[in-house]
Amino acid sequence: MRRIRAATEVLSYKWHPVILYTVHELGEAGYSELEATLDGISSKMLSEGLSDLCERELLATTETVDGSGRTVYVLSEKGRALVPALQVLDAWNQRYEGDRSSVLIVEDERMVATVLAEYFADSYDVEHVRTGEEAMEAYSEDTDLVVVDRRLDGMSGDDVAARIRAANGGQLVLCVSGVEPDDDICELAVDDYIHKPVGEQEIRTRVELLLDRAELTPTARTYLALRSKQTALTDTHGPAATRTRGYRNCAARIDDLDLTPDRRRTLEPLLPPTADDAAPFGE
């Protein structure tokens, strides 16, 4: 409990998280710029907030490069590491305090679709279709998450995911399939991959983690998708998965991403856990 209190202390100040995130969005900001941007904050609260955040080493001050001598505030390394947590809190608030997230299930096995819908019904607005063609008709940009099986009559689940991504590059897609992930996984237009059978707790956890990614940058989401695919391979094939072409292709793409090692570490909590022993379905 002491650790939780210590970790969340900075969030107990009304304006601290807002100031931090505003500096993050602006890149760097002077006092007057922050005062103009932060609606409702008093000069006293802004001054005290900036001083305290600097003392906590979450913000730092620097002079602008134009030689004007103007001092601006920037995020320190410690402050940058806190940004993903603020984004996750924002996604959590949107999901539970705002409108319910919508989930489109594309699954031709009625029993599996029914079980999935029951898992999600208390938390999300769920729609189920059985074919890829129906999925393309039912899908809209208001859909928060698409859950798709790879084996479908007619249009495959792979094609459904690819077409939806082509229409909306930011769409979150979860593959839940009896097809074992293999070397082609790196090319699939999905954010995460679960090999059936899957238990209720695992699918709930995966969906929550995926929805928490919604507000992240495209680069951060690409990193998490590639790492999730690696997890899917190791869950299915064990340690030998690291020697497969699919795993190595994901690793090569990760290396090409413009993400520092520290930034990657801050994203790791949003990765799926190792598959658990929850009661499975969908054999």
N, C-alpha and C positions, 0 to 999 in steps of 0.2 A: 504493500500500500504506500509506503514511503516513496518508492520509486515512481509510482503513478502520480502522486502529488507533486513530486519534483519535476516530472516530465511535462505536466500540464499547467504548471504555475504561470508561465508566460501567457497562457490562454485565458487566465482568470481576469486579466486586465482588458477592459472593454475595447480599447483602441489599439492595443499592441498588435494583434493579428492583422487588423485592417491596415495599419501603417506598413507592416512588413510586406503584405501582399501588394500594396500599392507601389512600393519601391520596386518590388519584383516586376510588376507589369510595366513600369516606366523605365526600368533599366537603371536609371539614376535620377535623383530628384533633389532640388533645392527646397529650402523651408517654404518659400512662398508658393512653389508649385504644389507641394503637398497640401498646404493650407487651402489652396483653391480647388484641389481635387477631392479632398475629404469633406464631404458635406456634413455639417453638424458638429464638427470638432472645434473646440475652443483653442485659442492660442496657447493658453496655459496647459491644456491636456496634450497638445501636439508637442510643445517644448519638453514637457516632462516625459512623454512617451519616447521621443527621439533620444533623450539623454539616457533613459533607462535601457533602451534597446542597444545603445552603444556600449553601456557598461556591461551588459550581458554578452557582448561581442557578437550580437546578431546583425548589427549594422556597423558600418564604418564610414568615416568621412574622408573625402578626397577633394582636391581642387580640380576644376574642369581643365581640359587640355588646351582650351583657347587662350589661356594666359590672362583671363579676366580676374583671377583670384577668387572667383565665386566658389563657395564650398557646397558640395552636393553629398547626399547620402546614397550609399550602395550597400547591397547585401554582402555580408562576409561569407566565407565558406560555411560556417555554422548556420547562418541565416538561410543560405541557399538550400541546405539540407533539410530545413524545416518546411519548405514550400510544398513538396509532395504531400506531407501530412495535412496541410491546410487545404489542398485540393481534394484529398480524400474526404475531409470533413465537409467540404462544400457539396461533394457528390452524395454523401450520406444525408445531408440536410435536404437536398433536392428530392431524394428518394422517399424519405420518411415524413418530411414536413410539407412537401409540395405534392404535385400530382403523382399518382402511382406510375411506376415505370411499366412500359408495355413490352410484352414478350411474345414473339411469333414463333410457334413450334412447327417445324416442317418434318413430319414423321409419318410413315405409312403404316407402321404397326400400331393399331388402335390401342392395344393394352399399354404399350410403352408411352404413347402420347397421353393417355388418360392418367397414368401415374405421374408423369411430368407435370401435367396441368394441375393435379391435386397438390403436388409439392409447392407450386408457385401461386396457387389461387389466393392465399391469404395475404400475399405481399405485392403481387403484380397483377396487371390486367393481361390476361392470357388469351391468345387466339391460336387455334390449331388448324392446320391444313395438311393434306395427305400427299400432294404432288408438288413438283417444282413449278409447274404452270400455275397452280393455285397460289403458291407462295408469291410469285411475281405479281399476281393480281392483288393479293392481300397486303403486300408490303407497302409502306409509306415512310417518309422521312420522320414521321412521328414515332416509328418503331424504335425502341431503345436497344433491344437485343433480339437477334435471330438465333434460334437453336435448331440446327439442321442435321439430319442423318445423311450419310453419303449415298446409301442405297435407296433409291426412290424409283418408282415406275416412271418411265419417260425421262424427263430432264433429271440429271443426277444432282445430288446435293452439292457436289463440287461446282457444277455449273451455276446452281442457284447462288452460292456464296460469291462466285466470281462476278455474276451479273449485278448482284446487289452492291458489291464493292465498286463496280464500275460506275454505278449510278450515284453512290454515296460513299466516298472514300473513307469517311469517318465512322461507318456503321460497325457496331460490335457484333461479331459472329462467333458462336460457340458450336463446335462440331461434337455431336454425341453419336457414335457409330460403332457397329460391330466389326467394322473393317479395321484391322490393326494398322496403326500409324507406321509408315515406312519411309523410304528415301524420298518420296514425293511430298512429304509433309511441309517442307520449307516453302513450296510453291503454292500451297493452299491459301485461299483468301479467308483465313480464320484467325481469331485471336487466341483461341485455346482449343484443345482437342481432348476428348474423353473417350476412352475405349470401353465399350460395354463389356460386362455389366457394371453398373454404377449405383452407389447407395444414395439415400436421400441427403444425408449430411454433406457428402462430397459435392453433389450437384448444387445444393444451396450455397455452399461455400464458393464454388466456382462462379456462380452467377453474381454473387455479391462482389467478389473480387473484380470481375469484369466490369460491372457497372461503376465501380470505383475508379476505373481507368478513363471514364468518359471525358473528364476535364483535363487530362494530361496532354502534353504536346504530341504531335504526330511521331516525333523521334522516340520519345519515351514509350509510346504505345507500341511502336515497331519493336523496340527492345524487349518489352514484356511479351509480345506475341512470339517472338523467336525463342525466348527462354521458356515460354510455356510449351512450345512444340518440343523442345529438348526434354522437358519434364515428361511429356507424353511418351516419348520414345523410351526413356529410362524406366518409366512405370511399366511399360509393356515388355520391354526386351531386357531389362536389367542393366548391369554395368557394361555389358557388351555394346549397348546402344551408342556409347561415346565413340566407338570405332566405325560407326556406320556413316555412309555418305550423307544421309539426311541430317544427322547431328552435326557433322563437320560443315555442311553448307550453312546451317543456321549459325554456327560459330563464326564462319567467315563473314557473314552479313553483319553480325554483331560487331565484329572488329572494325567494320567500315562505318559504323554509326558515330556521329559526333557527340559522344557522351563520355565524360570523364569517369574514371573509376569510382570516385566519390559519389557522383550522380547515379551510377549504376547500383551502388550499394543502397542508396536511399530508395530505390525502386523495388528491391528484392522482396520487401514485405507484401507487395501486391501480386507475387507469383503464387500459383497453386501449390498446395502442399502435396506431399507424396500420397498416392492413393491409399485410402484407409480401408478398414475391414467392415465398413457399414454393410447392412443387408443389401445385396445387389438385386438389380432387376435387368431385364433386357438381354438375357442370354442369346 
